[in-house]
Amino acid sequence: MFKAFELAGYPNSEVEKRFGGMVKAFKYGAPPHGGCAAGIDRIVMLLADTTNIREVIMFPMNQRAEDLLMGAPSEPTNEQLRELRLRVLPRDA
């Protein structure tokens, strides 16, 4: 991952700052993705004779849908919001 960003002109410090969660995840293997797959988790669940996919899933989330390995979801920084030209509006009471 660092090599790919180095080719794009980013120093390692910037990669750590912006993509620290992903770097951490890569240390433990490939991170979860939204692409098509063969359903390996479900196959392993059947082979392991378990009734709950959470017992075999590689990157489980807790009951609040948080990925503790990647620290997601997290609050965006002001810099990230400016980069995407977004703003956060306060909730109406």
PyMOL Python script that loads the backbone (N, CA, C, O; Angstrom):
from pymol import cmd

cmd.read_pdbstr("""\
ATOM      1  N   MET A   1       0.832  -1.182   0.000  1.00  0.00           N
ATOM      2  CA  MET A   1       0.000   0.000   0.000  1.00  0.00           C
ATOM      3  C   MET A   1       0.884   1.255   0.000  1.00  0.00           C
ATOM      4  O   MET A   1       0.618   2.212  -0.727  1.00  0.00           O
ATOM      5  N   PHE A   2       1.930   1.235   0.820  1.00  0.00           N
ATOM      6  CA  PHE A   2       2.826   2.391   0.848  1.00  0.00           C
ATOM      7  C   PHE A   2       3.482   2.610  -0.511  1.00  0.00           C
ATOM      8  O   PHE A   2       3.661   3.749  -0.943  1.00  0.00           O
ATOM      9  N   LYS A   3       3.838   1.525  -1.181  1.00  0.00           N
ATOM     10  CA  LYS A   3       4.497   1.634  -2.494  1.00  0.00           C
ATOM     11  C   LYS A   3       3.556   2.259  -3.525  1.00  0.00           C
ATOM     12  O   LYS A   3       3.972   3.095  -4.327  1.00  0.00           O
ATOM     13  N   ALA A   4       2.303   1.854  -3.499  1.00  0.00           N
ATOM     14  CA  ALA A   4       1.334   2.412  -4.438  1.00  0.00           C
ATOM     15  C   ALA A   4       1.167   3.915  -4.227  1.00  0.00           C
ATOM     16  O   ALA A   4       1.130   4.678  -5.192  1.00  0.00           O
ATOM     17  N   PHE A   5       1.068   4.341  -2.969  1.00  0.00           N
ATOM     18  CA  PHE A   5       0.924   5.772  -2.695  1.00  0.00           C
ATOM     19  C   PHE A   5       2.219   6.528  -2.955  1.00  0.00           C
ATOM     20  O   PHE A   5       2.191   7.704  -3.316  1.00  0.00           O
ATOM     21  N   GLU A   6       3.362   5.852  -2.773  1.00  0.00           N
ATOM     22  CA  GLU A   6       4.642   6.484  -3.076  1.00  0.00           C
ATOM     23  C   GLU A   6       4.718   6.821  -4.562  1.00  0.00           C
ATOM     24  O   GLU A   6       5.209   7.887  -4.935  1.00  0.00           O
ATOM     25  N   LEU A   7       4.232   5.915  -5.410  1.00  0.00           N
ATOM     26  CA  LEU A   7       4.208   6.170  -6.847  1.00  0.00           C
ATOM     27  C   LEU A   7       3.327   7.362  -7.195  1.00  0.00           C
ATOM     28  O   LEU A   7       3.567   8.059  -8.181  1.00  0.00           O
ATOM     29  N   ALA A   8       2.293   7.589  -6.364  1.00  0.00           N
ATOM     30  CA  ALA A   8       1.390   8.720  -6.592  1.00  0.00           C
ATOM     31  C   ALA A   8       1.924  10.004  -5.955  1.00  0.00           C
ATOM     32  O   ALA A   8       1.313  11.066  -6.082  1.00  0.00           O
ATOM     33  N   GLY A   9       3.081   9.901  -5.260  1.00  0.00           N
ATOM     34  CA  GLY A   9       3.691  11.095  -4.692  1.00  0.00           C
ATOM     35  C   GLY A   9       3.353  11.385  -3.244  1.00  0.00           C
ATOM     36  O   GLY A   9       3.612  12.488  -2.764  1.00  0.00           O
ATOM     37  N   TYR A  10       2.782  10.425  -2.538  1.00  0.00           N
ATOM     38  CA  TYR A  10       2.428  10.635  -1.142  1.00  0.00           C
ATOM     39  C   TYR A  10       3.502  10.051  -0.218  1.00  0.00           C
ATOM     40  O   TYR A  10       3.936   8.918  -0.426  1.00  0.00           O
ATOM     41  N   PRO A  11       3.939  10.807   0.802  1.00  0.00           N
ATOM     42  CA  PRO A  11       4.884  10.246   1.770  1.00  0.00           C
ATOM     43  C   PRO A  11       4.177   9.280   2.728  1.00  0.00           C
ATOM     44  O   PRO A  11       2.958   9.338   2.884  1.00  0.00           O
ATOM     45  N   ASN A  12       4.942   8.402   3.363  1.00  0.00           N
ATOM     46  CA  ASN A  12       4.367   7.425   4.294  1.00  0.00           C
ATOM     47  C   ASN A  12       3.586   8.097   5.421  1.00  0.00           C
ATOM     48  O   ASN A  12       2.571   7.566   5.872  1.00  0.00           O
ATOM     49  N   SER A  13       4.053   9.263   5.880  1.00  0.00           N
ATOM     50  CA  SER A  13       3.362   9.955   6.977  1.00  0.00           C
ATOM     51  C   SER A  13       1.942  10.355   6.568  1.00  0.00           C
ATOM     52  O   SER A  13       1.018  10.275   7.377  1.00  0.00           O
ATOM     53  N   GLU A  14       1.767  10.785   5.318  1.00  0.00           N
ATOM     54  CA  GLU A  14       0.439  11.176   4.841  1.00  0.00           C
ATOM     55  C   GLU A  14      -0.469   9.958   4.699  1.00  0.00           C
ATOM     56  O   GLU A  14      -1.661  10.026   4.996  1.00  0.00           O
ATOM     57  N   VAL A  15       0.103   8.843   4.243  1.00  0.00           N
ATOM     58  CA  VAL A  15      -0.673   7.608   4.112  1.00  0.00           C
ATOM     59  C   VAL A  15      -1.136   7.155   5.493  1.00  0.00           C
ATOM     60  O   VAL A  15      -2.295   6.775   5.663  1.00  0.00           O
ATOM     61  N   GLU A  16      -0.245   7.191   6.478  1.00  0.00           N
ATOM     62  CA  GLU A  16      -0.610   6.816   7.857  1.00  0.00           C
ATOM     63  C   GLU A  16      -1.703   7.731   8.389  1.00  0.00           C
ATOM     64  O   GLU A  16      -2.642   7.272   9.039  1.00  0.00           O
ATOM     65  N   LYS A  17      -1.580   9.020   8.115  1.00  0.00           N
ATOM     66  CA  LYS A  17      -2.543   9.997   8.626  1.00  0.00           C
ATOM     67  C   LYS A  17      -3.930   9.785   8.022  1.00  0.00           C
ATOM     68  O   LYS A  17      -4.929   9.774   8.742  1.00  0.00           O
ATOM     69  N   ARG A  18      -3.990   9.619   6.709  1.00  0.00           N
ATOM     70  CA  ARG A  18      -5.279   9.524   6.022  1.00  0.00           C
ATOM     71  C   ARG A  18      -5.875   8.123   6.009  1.00  0.00           C
ATOM     72  O   ARG A  18      -7.095   7.961   6.034  1.00  0.00           O
ATOM     73  N   PHE A  19      -5.014   7.117   5.970  1.00  0.00           N
ATOM     74  CA  PHE A  19      -5.490   5.748   5.802  1.00  0.00           C
ATOM     75  C   PHE A  19      -4.959   4.821   6.892  1.00  0.00           C
ATOM     76  O   PHE A  19      -4.717   3.640   6.641  1.00  0.00           O
ATOM     77  N   GLY A  20      -4.778   5.350   8.099  1.00  0.00           N
ATOM     78  CA  GLY A  20      -4.223   4.565   9.197  1.00  0.00           C
ATOM     79  C   GLY A  20      -5.004   3.294   9.485  1.00  0.00           C
ATOM     80  O   GLY A  20      -4.414   2.248   9.757  1.00  0.00           O
ATOM     81  N   GLY A  21      -6.326   3.376   9.426  1.00  0.00           N
ATOM     82  CA  GLY A  21      -7.160   2.193   9.668  1.00  0.00           C
ATOM     83  C   GLY A  21      -6.926   1.116   8.630  1.00  0.00           C
ATOM     84  O   GLY A  21      -6.862  -0.068   8.959  1.00  0.00           O
ATOM     85  N   MET A  22      -6.798   1.523   7.378  1.00  0.00           N
ATOM     86  CA  MET A  22      -6.569   0.559   6.306  1.00  0.00           C
ATOM     87  C   MET A  22      -5.178  -0.063   6.410  1.00  0.00           C
ATOM     88  O   MET A  22      -5.006  -1.259   6.176  1.00  0.00           O
ATOM     89  N   VAL A  23      -4.189   0.757   6.762  1.00  0.00           N
ATOM     90  CA  VAL A  23      -2.828   0.237   6.951  1.00  0.00           C
ATOM     91  C   VAL A  23      -2.832  -0.804   8.059  1.00  0.00           C
ATOM     92  O   VAL A  23      -2.223  -1.866   7.931  1.00  0.00           O
ATOM     93  N   LYS A  24      -3.523  -0.489   9.146  1.00  0.00           N
ATOM     94  CA  LYS A  24      -3.609  -1.431  10.272  1.00  0.00           C
ATOM     95  C   LYS A  24      -4.302  -2.724   9.838  1.00  0.00           C
ATOM     96  O   LYS A  24      -3.872  -3.815  10.212  1.00  0.00           O
ATOM     97  N   ALA A  25      -5.361  -2.604   9.058  1.00  0.00           N
ATOM     98  CA  ALA A  25      -6.095  -3.783   8.602  1.00  0.00           C
ATOM     99  C   ALA A  25      -5.222  -4.663   7.709  1.00  0.00           C
ATOM    100  O   ALA A  25      -5.269  -5.889   7.810  1.00  0.00           O
ATOM    101  N   PHE A  26      -4.426  -4.041   6.832  1.00  0.00           N
ATOM    102  CA  PHE A  26      -3.558  -4.814   5.941  1.00  0.00           C
ATOM    103  C   PHE A  26      -2.517  -5.620   6.714  1.00  0.00           C
ATOM    104  O   PHE A  26      -2.039  -6.645   6.227  1.00  0.00           O
ATOM    105  N   LYS A  27      -2.165  -5.164   7.908  1.00  0.00           N
ATOM    106  CA  LYS A  27      -1.213  -5.925   8.728  1.00  0.00           C
ATOM    107  C   LYS A  27      -1.796  -7.273   9.134  1.00  0.00           C
ATOM    108  O   LYS A  27      -1.054  -8.212   9.422  1.00  0.00           O
ATOM    109  N   TYR A  28      -3.129  -7.371   9.157  1.00  0.00           N
ATOM    110  CA  TYR A  28      -3.815  -8.606   9.553  1.00  0.00           C
ATOM    111  C   TYR A  28      -4.402  -9.356   8.360  1.00  0.00           C
ATOM    112  O   TYR A  28      -5.008 -10.412   8.539  1.00  0.00           O
ATOM    113  N   GLY A  29      -4.236  -8.840   7.168  1.00  0.00           N
ATOM    114  CA  GLY A  29      -4.787  -9.473   5.976  1.00  0.00           C
ATOM    115  C   GLY A  29      -5.625  -8.493   5.192  1.00  0.00           C
ATOM    116  O   GLY A  29      -5.717  -7.320   5.554  1.00  0.00           O
ATOM    117  N   ALA A  30      -6.233  -8.962   4.126  1.00  0.00           N
ATOM    118  CA  ALA A  30      -7.034  -8.094   3.275  1.00  0.00           C
ATOM    119  C   ALA A  30      -8.259  -7.581   4.028  1.00  0.00           C
ATOM    120  O   ALA A  30      -8.916  -8.354   4.725  1.00  0.00           O
ATOM    121  N   PRO A  31      -8.577  -6.297   3.902  1.00  0.00           N
ATOM    122  CA  PRO A  31      -9.741  -5.732   4.585  1.00  0.00           C
ATOM    123  C   PRO A  31     -11.046  -6.152   3.919  1.00  0.00           C
ATOM    124  O   PRO A  31     -11.033  -6.648   2.792  1.00  0.00           O
ATOM    125  N   PRO A  32     -12.166  -5.959   4.600  1.00  0.00           N
ATOM    126  CA  PRO A  32     -13.455  -6.291   3.990  1.00  0.00           C
ATOM    127  C   PRO A  32     -13.730  -5.391   2.790  1.00  0.00           C
ATOM    128  O   PRO A  32     -13.236  -4.266   2.724  1.00  0.00           O
ATOM    129  N   HIS A  33     -14.514  -5.889   1.850  1.00  0.00           N
ATOM    130  CA  HIS A  33     -14.806  -5.108   0.665  1.00  0.00           C
ATOM    131  C   HIS A  33     -16.241  -5.367   0.240  1.00  0.00           C
ATOM    132  O   HIS A  33     -16.875  -6.316   0.701  1.00  0.00           O
ATOM    133  N   GLY A  34     -16.734  -4.539  -0.617  1.00  0.00           N
ATOM    134  CA  GLY A  34     -18.114  -4.658  -1.070  1.00  0.00           C
ATOM    135  C   GLY A  34     -18.253  -5.320  -2.425  1.00  0.00           C
ATOM    136  O   GLY A  34     -19.308  -5.231  -3.051  1.00  0.00           O
ATOM    137  N   GLY A  35     -17.218  -5.973  -2.881  1.00  0.00           N
ATOM    138  CA  GLY A  35     -17.268  -6.604  -4.190  1.00  0.00           C
ATOM    139  C   GLY A  35     -17.975  -7.946  -4.166  1.00  0.00           C
ATOM    140  O   GLY A  35     -18.390  -8.425  -3.110  1.00  0.00           O
ATOM    141  N   CYS A  36     -18.107  -8.539  -5.322  1.00  0.00           N
ATOM    142  CA  CYS A  36     -18.722  -9.862  -5.435  1.00  0.00           C
ATOM    143  C   CYS A  36     -17.714 -10.917  -4.993  1.00  0.00           C
ATOM    144  O   CYS A  36     -16.519 -10.800  -5.261  1.00  0.00           O
ATOM    145  N   ALA A  37     -18.199 -11.919  -4.333  1.00  0.00           N
ATOM    146  CA  ALA A  37     -17.329 -13.001  -3.878  1.00  0.00           C
ATOM    147  C   ALA A  37     -18.127 -14.293  -3.874  1.00  0.00           C
ATOM    148  O   ALA A  37     -19.341 -14.287  -4.077  1.00  0.00           O
ATOM    149  N   ALA A  38     -17.449 -15.379  -3.646  1.00  0.00           N
ATOM    150  CA  ALA A  38     -18.098 -16.691  -3.676  1.00  0.00           C
ATOM    151  C   ALA A  38     -18.822 -17.021  -2.377  1.00  0.00           C
ATOM    152  O   ALA A  38     -19.374 -18.114  -2.250  1.00  0.00           O
ATOM    153  N   GLY A  39     -18.836 -16.115  -1.419  1.00  0.00           N
ATOM    154  CA  GLY A  39     -19.503 -16.395  -0.155  1.00  0.00           C
ATOM    155  C   GLY A  39     -18.670 -17.315   0.733  1.00  0.00           C
ATOM    156  O   GLY A  39     -19.190 -18.239   1.358  1.00  0.00           O
ATOM    157  N   ILE A  40     -17.380 -17.044   0.773  1.00  0.00           N
ATOM    158  CA  ILE A  40     -16.458 -17.880   1.544  1.00  0.00           C
ATOM    159  C   ILE A  40     -16.885 -17.965   3.011  1.00  0.00           C
ATOM    160  O   ILE A  40     -16.812 -19.034   3.619  1.00  0.00           O
ATOM    161  N   ASP A  41     -17.330 -16.843   3.580  1.00  0.00           N
ATOM    162  CA  ASP A  41     -17.749 -16.850   4.991  1.00  0.00           C
ATOM    163  C   ASP A  41     -18.869 -17.856   5.230  1.00  0.00           C
ATOM    164  O   ASP A  41     -18.852 -18.591   6.217  1.00  0.00           O
ATOM    165  N   ARG A  42     -19.829 -17.884   4.332  1.00  0.00           N
ATOM    166  CA  ARG A  42     -20.952 -18.816   4.501  1.00  0.00           C
ATOM    167  C   ARG A  42     -20.511 -20.261   4.302  1.00  0.00           C
ATOM    168  O   ARG A  42     -20.991 -21.158   4.995  1.00  0.00           O
ATOM    169  N   ILE A  43     -19.597 -20.493   3.357  1.00  0.00           N
ATOM    170  CA  ILE A  43     -19.085 -21.845   3.156  1.00  0.00           C
ATOM    171  C   ILE A  43     -18.347 -22.320   4.404  1.00  0.00           C
ATOM    172  O   ILE A  43     -18.529 -23.454   4.848  1.00  0.00           O
ATOM    173  N   VAL A  44     -17.508 -21.442   4.968  1.00  0.00           N
ATOM    174  CA  VAL A  44     -16.775 -21.789   6.192  1.00  0.00           C
ATOM    175  C   VAL A  44     -17.754 -22.030   7.338  1.00  0.00           C
ATOM    176  O   VAL A  44     -17.550 -22.931   8.152  1.00  0.00           O
ATOM    177  N   MET A  45     -18.816 -21.228   7.402  1.00  0.00           N
ATOM    178  CA  MET A  45     -19.826 -21.421   8.445  1.00  0.00           C
ATOM    179  C   MET A  45     -20.431 -22.820   8.347  1.00  0.00           C
ATOM    180  O   MET A  45     -20.607 -23.498   9.360  1.00  0.00           O
ATOM    181  N   LEU A  46     -20.748 -23.249   7.128  1.00  0.00           N
ATOM    182  CA  LEU A  46     -21.322 -24.581   6.940  1.00  0.00           C
ATOM    183  C   LEU A  46     -20.307 -25.674   7.264  1.00  0.00           C
ATOM    184  O   LEU A  46     -20.652 -26.672   7.898  1.00  0.00           O
ATOM    185  N   LEU A  47     -19.062 -25.493   6.835  1.00  0.00           N
ATOM    186  CA  LEU A  47     -18.027 -26.483   7.118  1.00  0.00           C
ATOM    187  C   LEU A  47     -17.732 -26.590   8.613  1.00  0.00           C
ATOM    188  O   LEU A  47     -17.445 -27.673   9.121  1.00  0.00           O
ATOM    189  N   ALA A  48     -17.805 -25.450   9.315  1.00  0.00           N
ATOM    190  CA  ALA A  48     -17.543 -25.442  10.749  1.00  0.00           C
ATOM    191  C   ALA A  48     -18.773 -25.867  11.550  1.00  0.00           C
ATOM    192  O   ALA A  48     -18.713 -25.984  12.774  1.00  0.00           O
ATOM    193  N   ASP A  49     -19.892 -26.099  10.851  1.00  0.00           N
ATOM    194  CA  ASP A  49     -21.138 -26.523  11.490  1.00  0.00           C
ATOM    195  C   ASP A  49     -21.588 -25.548  12.579  1.00  0.00           C
ATOM    196  O   ASP A  49     -21.962 -25.954  13.680  1.00  0.00           O
ATOM    197  N   THR A  50     -21.542 -24.241  12.247  1.00  0.00           N
ATOM    198  CA  THR A  50     -22.029 -23.219  13.164  1.00  0.00           C
ATOM    199  C   THR A  50     -23.318 -22.631  12.606  1.00  0.00           C
ATOM    200  O   THR A  50     -23.586 -22.732  11.409  1.00  0.00           O
ATOM    201  N   THR A  51     -24.103 -22.024  13.463  1.00  0.00           N
ATOM    202  CA  THR A  51     -25.372 -21.439  13.029  1.00  0.00           C
ATOM    203  C   THR A  51     -25.294 -19.926  12.883  1.00  0.00           C
ATOM    204  O   THR A  51     -26.238 -19.299  12.401  1.00  0.00           O
ATOM    205  N   ASN A  52     -24.174 -19.332  13.295  1.00  0.00           N
ATOM    206  CA  ASN A  52     -24.040 -17.887  13.251  1.00  0.00           C
ATOM    207  C   ASN A  52     -22.781 -17.518  12.467  1.00  0.00           C
ATOM    208  O   ASN A  52     -21.678 -17.941  12.815  1.00  0.00           O
ATOM    209  N   ILE A  53     -22.954 -16.733  11.414  1.00  0.00           N
ATOM    210  CA  ILE A  53     -21.819 -16.360  10.569  1.00  0.00           C
ATOM    211  C   ILE A  53     -20.804 -15.526  11.334  1.00  0.00           C
ATOM    212  O   ILE A  53     -19.628 -15.509  10.970  1.00  0.00           O
ATOM    213  N   ARG A  54     -21.229 -14.834  12.386  1.00  0.00           N
ATOM    214  CA  ARG A  54     -20.301 -14.011  13.173  1.00  0.00           C
ATOM    215  C   ARG A  54     -19.208 -14.838  13.844  1.00  0.00           C
ATOM    216  O   ARG A  54     -18.158 -14.308  14.207  1.00  0.00           O
ATOM    217  N   GLU A  55     -19.454 -16.117  14.005  1.00  0.00           N
ATOM    218  CA  GLU A  55     -18.449 -16.970  14.633  1.00  0.00           C
ATOM    219  C   GLU A  55     -17.282 -17.274  13.700  1.00  0.00           C
ATOM    220  O   GLU A  55     -16.209 -17.662  14.161  1.00  0.00           O
ATOM    221  N   VAL A  56     -17.476 -17.103  12.398  1.00  0.00           N
ATOM    222  CA  VAL A  56     -16.417 -17.426  11.448  1.00  0.00           C
ATOM    223  C   VAL A  56     -16.000 -16.244  10.575  1.00  0.00           C
ATOM    224  O   VAL A  56     -15.013 -16.339   9.846  1.00  0.00           O
ATOM    225  N   ILE A  57     -16.732 -15.138  10.636  1.00  0.00           N
ATOM    226  CA  ILE A  57     -16.441 -14.013   9.757  1.00  0.00           C
ATOM    227  C   ILE A  57     -15.107 -13.378  10.132  1.00  0.00           C
ATOM    228  O   ILE A  57     -14.757 -13.296  11.309  1.00  0.00           O
ATOM    229  N   MET A  58     -14.373 -12.935   9.128  1.00  0.00           N
ATOM    230  CA  MET A  58     -13.025 -12.453   9.348  1.00  0.00           C
ATOM    231  C   MET A  58     -12.965 -11.063   9.967  1.00  0.00           C
ATOM    232  O   MET A  58     -12.094 -10.798  10.795  1.00  0.00           O
ATOM    233  N   PHE A  59     -13.862 -10.182   9.587  1.00  0.00           N
ATOM    234  CA  PHE A  59     -13.870  -8.826  10.115  1.00  0.00           C
ATOM    235  C   PHE A  59     -15.240  -8.524  10.720  1.00  0.00           C
ATOM    236  O   PHE A  59     -16.023  -7.778  10.132  1.00  0.00           O
ATOM    237  N   PRO A  60     -15.538  -9.096  11.888  1.00  0.00           N
ATOM    238  CA  PRO A  60     -16.866  -8.899  12.478  1.00  0.00           C
ATOM    239  C   PRO A  60     -17.048  -7.487  13.026  1.00  0.00           C
ATOM    240  O   PRO A  60     -16.087  -6.808  13.388  1.00  0.00           O
ATOM    241  N   MET A  61     -18.291  -7.075  13.073  1.00  0.00           N
ATOM    242  CA  MET A  61     -18.644  -5.802  13.694  1.00  0.00           C
ATOM    243  C   MET A  61     -19.341  -6.102  15.009  1.00  0.00           C
ATOM    244  O   MET A  61     -19.918  -7.172  15.201  1.00  0.00           O
ATOM    245  N   ASN A  62     -19.271  -5.129  15.912  1.00  0.00           N
ATOM    246  CA  ASN A  62     -19.956  -5.331  17.187  1.00  0.00           C
ATOM    247  C   ASN A  62     -21.445  -5.011  17.038  1.00  0.00           C
ATOM    248  O   ASN A  62     -21.912  -4.749  15.929  1.00  0.00           O
ATOM    249  N   GLN A  63     -22.185  -5.032  18.134  1.00  0.00           N
ATOM    250  CA  GLN A  63     -23.630  -4.827  18.092  1.00  0.00           C
ATOM    251  C   GLN A  63     -24.030  -3.421  17.636  1.00  0.00           C
ATOM    252  O   GLN A  63     -25.180  -3.197  17.258  1.00  0.00           O
ATOM    253  N   ARG A  64     -23.084  -2.474  17.670  1.00  0.00           N
ATOM    254  CA  ARG A  64     -23.368  -1.111  17.233  1.00  0.00           C
ATOM    255  C   ARG A  64     -22.852  -0.858  15.816  1.00  0.00           C
ATOM    256  O   ARG A  64     -22.702   0.293  15.406  1.00  0.00           O
ATOM    257  N   ALA A  65     -22.577  -1.940  15.061  1.00  0.00           N
ATOM    258  CA  ALA A  65     -22.093  -1.873  13.674  1.00  0.00           C
ATOM    259  C   ALA A  65     -20.777  -1.116  13.564  1.00  0.00           C
ATOM    260  O   ALA A  65     -20.559  -0.381  12.601  1.00  0.00           O
ATOM    261  N   GLU A  66     -19.896  -1.295  14.553  1.00  0.00           N
ATOM    262  CA  GLU A  66     -18.579  -0.678  14.526  1.00  0.00           C
ATOM    263  C   GLU A  66     -17.539  -1.745  14.188  1.00  0.00           C
ATOM    264  O   GLU A  66     -17.598  -2.862  14.700  1.00  0.00           O
ATOM    265  N   ASP A  67     -16.606  -1.399  13.340  1.00  0.00           N
ATOM    266  CA  ASP A  67     -15.482  -2.271  13.031  1.00  0.00           C
ATOM    267  C   ASP A  67     -14.340  -1.828  13.941  1.00  0.00           C
ATOM    268  O   ASP A  67     -13.698  -0.812  13.676  1.00  0.00           O
ATOM    269  N   LEU A  68     -14.083  -2.572  15.001  1.00  0.00           N
ATOM    270  CA  LEU A  68     -13.105  -2.165  15.992  1.00  0.00           C
ATOM    271  C   LEU A  68     -11.678  -2.209  15.454  1.00  0.00           C
ATOM    272  O   LEU A  68     -10.828  -1.453  15.925  1.00  0.00           O
ATOM    273  N   LEU A  69     -11.395  -3.065  14.492  1.00  0.00           N
ATOM    274  CA  LEU A  69     -10.057  -3.151  13.919  1.00  0.00           C
ATOM    275  C   LEU A  69      -9.704  -1.875  13.163  1.00  0.00           C
ATOM    276  O   LEU A  69      -8.597  -1.351  13.291  1.00  0.00           O
ATOM    277  N   MET A  70     -10.646  -1.389  12.385  1.00  0.00           N
ATOM    278  CA  MET A  70     -10.382  -0.204  11.573  1.00  0.00           C
ATOM    279  C   MET A  70     -10.844   1.089  12.248  1.00  0.00           C
ATOM    280  O   MET A  70     -10.606   2.181  11.731  1.00  0.00           O
ATOM    281  N   GLY A  71     -11.501   0.967  13.397  1.00  0.00           N
ATOM    282  CA  GLY A  71     -11.991   2.163  14.082  1.00  0.00           C
ATOM    283  C   GLY A  71     -13.068   2.870  13.284  1.00  0.00           C
ATOM    284  O   GLY A  71     -13.117   4.099  13.260  1.00  0.00           O
ATOM    285  N   ALA A  72     -13.921   2.114  12.637  1.00  0.00           N
ATOM    286  CA  ALA A  72     -14.953   2.696  11.784  1.00  0.00           C
ATOM    287  C   ALA A  72     -16.337   2.391  12.350  1.00  0.00           C
ATOM    288  O   ALA A  72     -16.515   1.335  12.957  1.00  0.00           O
ATOM    289  N   PRO A  73     -17.286   3.238  12.182  1.00  0.00           N
ATOM    290  CA  PRO A  73     -17.157   4.556  11.572  1.00  0.00           C
ATOM    291  C   PRO A  73     -16.517   5.538  12.544  1.00  0.00           C
ATOM    292  O   PRO A  73     -16.527   5.321  13.756  1.00  0.00           O
ATOM    293  N   SER A  74     -15.968   6.607  12.012  1.00  0.00           N
ATOM    294  CA  SER A  74     -15.363   7.637  12.845  1.00  0.00           C
ATOM    295  C   SER A  74     -15.811   9.006  12.337  1.00  0.00           C
ATOM    296  O   SER A  74     -16.307   9.142  11.219  1.00  0.00           O
ATOM    297  N   GLU A  75     -15.626  10.003  13.180  1.00  0.00           N
ATOM    298  CA  GLU A  75     -15.994  11.363  12.800  1.00  0.00           C
ATOM    299  C   GLU A  75     -14.999  11.879  11.764  1.00  0.00           C
ATOM    300  O   GLU A  75     -13.793  11.708  11.942  1.00  0.00           O
ATOM    301  N   PRO A  76     -15.467  12.499  10.700  1.00  0.00           N
ATOM    302  CA  PRO A  76     -14.537  13.057   9.716  1.00  0.00           C
ATOM    303  C   PRO A  76     -13.848  14.300  10.273  1.00  0.00           C
ATOM    304  O   PRO A  76     -14.425  15.039  11.071  1.00  0.00           O
ATOM    305  N   THR A  77     -12.622  14.517   9.846  1.00  0.00           N
ATOM    306  CA  THR A  77     -11.914  15.733  10.254  1.00  0.00           C
ATOM    307  C   THR A  77     -12.409  16.900   9.411  1.00  0.00           C
ATOM    308  O   THR A  77     -13.005  16.709   8.351  1.00  0.00           O
ATOM    309  N   ASN A  78     -12.153  18.108   9.896  1.00  0.00           N
ATOM    310  CA  ASN A  78     -12.546  19.298   9.119  1.00  0.00           C
ATOM    311  C   ASN A  78     -11.854  19.313   7.761  1.00  0.00           C
ATOM    312  O   ASN A  78     -12.438  19.732   6.762  1.00  0.00           O
ATOM    313  N   GLU A  79     -10.607  18.855   7.733  1.00  0.00           N
ATOM    314  CA  GLU A  79      -9.857  18.808   6.470  1.00  0.00           C
ATOM    315  C   GLU A  79     -10.541  17.871   5.464  1.00  0.00           C
ATOM    316  O   GLU A  79     -10.648  18.195   4.281  1.00  0.00           O
ATOM    317  N   GLN A  80     -10.999  16.718   5.939  1.00  0.00           N
ATOM    318  CA  GLN A  80     -11.687  15.771   5.059  1.00  0.00           C
ATOM    319  C   GLN A  80     -12.995  16.366   4.534  1.00  0.00           C
ATOM    320  O   GLN A  80     -13.326  16.205   3.360  1.00  0.00           O
ATOM    321  N   LEU A  81     -13.724  17.042   5.392  1.00  0.00           N
ATOM    322  CA  LEU A  81     -14.978  17.669   4.969  1.00  0.00           C
ATOM    323  C   LEU A  81     -14.732  18.748   3.921  1.00  0.00           C
ATOM    324  O   LEU A  81     -15.459  18.840   2.932  1.00  0.00           O
ATOM    325  N   ARG A  82     -13.692  19.572   4.145  1.00  0.00           N
ATOM    326  CA  ARG A  82     -13.363  20.620   3.170  1.00  0.00           C
ATOM    327  C   ARG A  82     -12.953  20.015   1.833  1.00  0.00           C
ATOM    328  O   ARG A  82     -13.337  20.511   0.774  1.00  0.00           O
ATOM    329  N   GLU A  83     -12.167  18.935   1.889  1.00  0.00           N
ATOM    330  CA  GLU A  83     -11.711  18.284   0.655  1.00  0.00           C
ATOM    331  C   GLU A  83     -12.885  17.814  -0.194  1.00  0.00           C
ATOM    332  O   GLU A  83     -12.828  17.873  -1.423  1.00  0.00           O
ATOM    333  N   LEU A  84     -13.944  17.351   0.453  1.00  0.00           N
ATOM    334  CA  LEU A  84     -15.124  16.853  -0.258  1.00  0.00           C
ATOM    335  C   LEU A  84     -16.207  17.914  -0.420  1.00  0.00           C
ATOM    336  O   LEU A  84     -17.279  17.653  -0.965  1.00  0.00           O
ATOM    337  N   ARG A  85     -15.901  19.114   0.067  1.00  0.00           N
ATOM    338  CA  ARG A  85     -16.848  20.234   0.009  1.00  0.00           C
ATOM    339  C   ARG A  85     -18.169  19.892   0.690  1.00  0.00           C
ATOM    340  O   ARG A  85     -19.256  20.109   0.156  1.00  0.00           O
ATOM    341  N   LEU A  86     -18.018  19.343   1.906  1.00  0.00           N
ATOM    342  CA  LEU A  86     -19.181  18.988   2.719  1.00  0.00           C
ATOM    343  C   LEU A  86     -19.181  19.806   3.992  1.00  0.00           C
ATOM    344  O   LEU A  86     -18.150  20.339   4.401  1.00  0.00           O
ATOM    345  N   ARG A  87     -20.332  19.900   4.610  1.00  0.00           N
ATOM    346  CA  ARG A  87     -20.417  20.522   5.927  1.00  0.00           C
ATOM    347  C   ARG A  87     -21.415  19.750   6.759  1.00  0.00           C
ATOM    348  O   ARG A  87     -22.322  19.109   6.227  1.00  0.00           O
ATOM    349  N   VAL A  88     -21.246  19.813   8.052  1.00  0.00           N
ATOM    350  CA  VAL A  88     -22.122  19.114   8.980  1.00  0.00           C
ATOM    351  C   VAL A  88     -23.079  20.145   9.570  1.00  0.00           C
ATOM    352  O   VAL A  88     -22.658  21.156  10.132  1.00  0.00           O
ATOM    353  N   LEU A  89     -24.360  19.872   9.432  1.00  0.00           N
ATOM    354  CA  LEU A  89     -25.368  20.773   9.991  1.00  0.00           C
ATOM    355  C   LEU A  89     -25.824  20.259  11.346  1.00  0.00           C
ATOM    356  O   LEU A  89     -25.971  19.051  11.525  1.00  0.00           O
ATOM    357  N   PRO A  90     -26.049  21.148  12.301  1.00  0.00           N
ATOM    358  CA  PRO A  90     -26.523  20.703  13.614  1.00  0.00           C
ATOM    359  C   PRO A  90     -27.944  20.150  13.500  1.00  0.00           C
ATOM    360  O   PRO A  90     -28.739  20.600  12.675  1.00  0.00           O
ATOM    361  N   ARG A  91     -28.240  19.171  14.343  1.00  0.00           N
ATOM    362  CA  ARG A  91     -29.592  18.587  14.344  1.00  0.00           C
ATOM    363  C   ARG A  91     -30.572  19.579  14.964  1.00  0.00           C
ATOM    364  O   ARG A  91     -30.240  20.288  15.914  1.00  0.00           O
ATOM    365  N   ASP A  92     -31.774  19.618  14.415  1.00  0.00           N
ATOM    366  CA  ASP A  92     -32.808  20.462  14.998  1.00  0.00           C
ATOM    367  C   ASP A  92     -33.351  19.797  16.240  1.00  0.00           C
ATOM    368  O   ASP A  92     -33.535  18.580  16.274  1.00  0.00           O
ATOM    369  N   ALA A  93     -33.607  20.586  17.254  1.00  0.00           N
ATOM    370  CA  ALA A  93     -34.101  20.043  18.525  1.00  0.00           C
ATOM    371  C   ALA A  93     -35.559  19.670  18.449  1.00  0.00           C
ATOM    372  O   ALA A  93     -36.129  19.199  19.433  1.00  0.00           O
TER     373      ALA A  93
END
""", "prot")
cmd.dss("prot")
cmd.show_as("cartoon", "prot")
cmd.util.cbc("prot")
cmd.orient("prot")
